[in-house]
Amino acid sequence: MPFLDIKSQPEISVFEGVTIRTVHGEKLMLSYVHLQPHSIVAEHSHPHEQMGMVIEGTFELTIEGESRTLNKGDTYLIPSNCIHSAKAFDDPAIALDIFSPPREDYIN
């Protein structure tokens, strides 16, 4: 199936005020992430490599203790098993995350 409609995928709440919609192939996954104002993605890690881009808004991303404020168009790379977290500011934000391999916990 070469064309996927991310808007038709179920919205999944992953943290309070943070929802995702995902599509995936055999070796990678796209996750469209919505952060509501002042929402927090708690510190966590996973074996999947993660790369992303800010689509709208601004949020703070912390990777292995280093924090940056990211704006529309900024990109990031989170290596496997690195502790990371995020927090939104006064306005909503949207990011597109890419995982390899696909996150099994987001598929089921």
Secondary structure, DSSP 8 states (H G I E B T S, - for coil): -----GGGS--EEEETTEEEEEEE-SS-EEEEEEE-TT-EEEEE--SSEEEEEEEESEEEEEETTEEEEEETT-EEEE-TT--EEEEE-SS-EEEEEEEES--HHHH-
